[in-house]
Amino acid sequence: MTRDSSKSAKYVYGVMRADGKSRPRAKGIGEKQVRIVDADGLGALTSDVPPGDLEAGREELLAHSRVLERAVEQGTVLPMQFGVVMPDESAVRERLLDPHREELEAQLEEMEGKFEVNLKAIYDERVLLTEVINEEPEVAKLREAMQGQPEDATHFERIRLGELIAGAVDEKRDRDADEILRRLDDHAVAVEVGEPVHERMALNASFLVDRSTQKEFDAEVDRIAEEQGGRLRFKYTGPLAPHSFVELAMEG
């Protein structure tokens, strides 16, 4: 007897239009096949929930992201946060798609033809320190005075030096981030600026980009990177589902 998979618990990755043309091409969490649960043209990307407890491990998070990334290649996607599980296909329709149809349709229309790009700019550590020393006379003077001195004899000087360098890096980060954002703003629909992950990160920002201006956006990123001459290293991740610009509060 064949088990009815529609009665299995469903993990929900996101929402998109179900026009009969979209065919999910990625395997989901636990290598389960991804399918679209259709409700009158509105679709939820789902897969059967694997046995056992659902954990937010590396493989699970990667699978969640992979499904959404592949879906973005086919059209507009509203991403759900990790961990949304519903009892079965009927619940996906009755708790997610049907009651929130108006909101979902509006967000799909707003995000039509758009995707997210995450851009990180990271300083080369040696170049950054050289710039600070050259630009901050007090830093250069204090470093020179400490040379050849025992570590324990310069304890407070080292603390002061660290504070001066940190302050100079903060100012430099603000200037560089503002300039990058200014130049990319004309090529993006919206931007969300996140906190730097570490002290050498000048920028951590997500941009909402329209496909019609993607070439211009990418070209400007390339120009900025070239002008920096290795001083800043850029990490470009995308196209992504617009996680930073969509708010889906529905839960299973």
N, C-alpha and C positions, 0 to 999 in steps of 0.2 A: 504494500500500500504506500503510495507516494505522500510524503508529508507536505501539508499546505504551508508554504513559506510565508504566505500573507498573514498567517496567524502568529508568526514569530515576532519577538520583540525587535524593534527597528531602531538603529542608530541613525540620527539625522545630521547630515553634513551642511546642508544649505537648501535654499529655495531658488528655483529658476522657472522660466516658462516651459511648459510641456507641450511642444508643438508637434511631437511625433518624429522630429528629425534628430533631436539630441539623443545620443547613445553614450552613456558613461563608459569610459575606456580604462579606468583605473580600478584596481582591487582596493577594497576598503580595509577597515580594521579587522585583523584576524584573517586576512586574505579572502574575505567574503565579497561576493560579487555586488557591485553597486547597481542599484535600480532606481528608476524614477517612479514615485507614487504620484499618480495624476489625479487632480481634482478639477475637472472642467477647465483645462488649459494651464492650471497652476501646478507646478511639480515640486516635490521634495526629493532631494538626493538622499537615498537611504541604503543601508545594507543590514543583513541579519546580524544581531548581536552575538558574538562568539560566546561559548560557554565560560562560566566563571565570572569573577568580578572584573569590571571594566576599570583599567588603571590608566592614569595619564603618564604612561612611560614613553620613552623616546620613540619606539616603533609605532605606538598608537598615535602619538602626536604627528609624526611624519606621515602616517597613512591618512590622517584627517586632512592635513595640508595638501597632500598629493591629489586626493580626490577633488578638492576645490580648484587646485591649479589646472588640472586637466579639464575641469568643467568650464573654467574661464576661457579656454581655447575655443569653446563651442558657443559661448554666449554670456549674457549677463547673469551673475550669480549673487545672491544675498547669503553670506556665510553665517552659519550658526556657530556659537561658541562650542568648544570641546565638551563632550559629555552629555549631549541631549539624547535621551532614549525614550521611546514611546512603546506602549504594549504591543501594537500591531499596526498594519496598514490602515485599518479603520480609524484608529486613534490619530494617526498622522493627518488624516483628512478632517476628522471631527474636532481635533484640539488645536491644530496648527493651520492648515490651509483654508478651511471653510470659515472659521470665526475671525480670522485675521486677513481675509482676502483683500479687503479695501486697503489696508496698510501695506500689505506685501505688494500689491499691484502698483501702488504709488511709489514705493521704494524701487521696484524694478524699473519703472519708467524713469525715475530720477537717475538711476545708475546705468541706464541703457548706453551701451557703447563705451563704458568707462571701466577702468581697473585701477588697482593700487600698485604703486612702486615704493619700496622701502630703500632709502639711500642712507648709507653710513659713510662718514668721512673721518679717517683715522690718521693722526699725525705720525710721521716718521720720528721716532723718539730722539735720535741723535740730531736731526735737523731742528727739531723743536727746541731742544736744550741750547743748541748753538745760537738760535735766534734770540732766545731769552737772554743769554749772556751778552750778546752783542747789543741788544736794545735796552738792557737794564743795567746802568752803571753800578748800582748798589749790589746787584747780584754778582757781577764780575769782580768788584772790589772785595766782597766778602769771601768769595771762592779763593781768590788769590791769597788773602790773609790767612786762610785755613790750611793752605798747602804745606805739607811737611809737619803739621802739628798732630800730636796724639789725639785719638778720637775722643777720649774722656776729657781732654783739656778744652775741647771745642764743642761741648755738648749743646750749650745754649746758642752758639753761633750756627750750628747745624739745624737746630729747630728754626731759627730765624731765616736761614737760607731756604729751608723747605717752604716756609710761609711765603717768602718773596717769590719763589718760583711758581708756587701754586696760584698766587694772585695774578702773576703775569700771564700764566697759561689760561686762566679764566677770562682775562680781558681779550687775549688773542682768540680764544674760542668764540667769544661773543661776536667779535668783528668778522671772523671768517664765516661763521654760521649765518650771520645777517646778510653777508654778501652773496653766499650761495643761494639762500632763500630768495633774495631779491632777484637774482638772475633767472631762477627757475619758476618764479611766481607767474610770469606771463604765459608759461607753457603748461600750467596745471590748473585744474578746476578748483582744487582745495588742497590744503596742507595741514597735517597734524605733526607738531614737533614733540618728540619724546625726550626723555632724560638721557644724557650720555651714559653709556654702560660702564665706561671707565674714563680715567683722566686724560687719556690720549685721544679720545673721541671728540672731534670738533662738532659733528652733527649726527643726529639720529632722527630722521624725519620720514614720514609717509606722505606720498603725494597721490592725489586722485587725478588720473590722467585720462583724457579722452583719446580714443583710438585715432581720431582725425589729426591730433597734434602729437602723437607719439614720436614721430621722426624728429620733430623740432625739439621736443623734450630731451630725447636721447642725444641729439647732436649737441645741445647746450651742456649736458652732463659731460660729454666727451671733451668739449672745449675747455670747460673748467678744469677737468683732470689734467689736460695737456698743459694748461697754463701753470698749474701748481708744480709741475716738473718733479713729481715724486715726493714733494713736501707733504702732500696729503694723498692717502690711498683711499679710493672709493670702492664701496661694496654696493652693487646695484642688485636688488632682488625683485623680480617681477616678470611678467604681469601676475598679479595676485588678485584674489577676490578682495573686495573693498572692506576688509575687517575694520579699519580705523574710521570708516565713514558710514557704516550701517549699524543700526541698533536693533537687534532682534531679541526681545526680552522673553519670548515664549519658552516655556520649559516643558519637558515631558512629564 
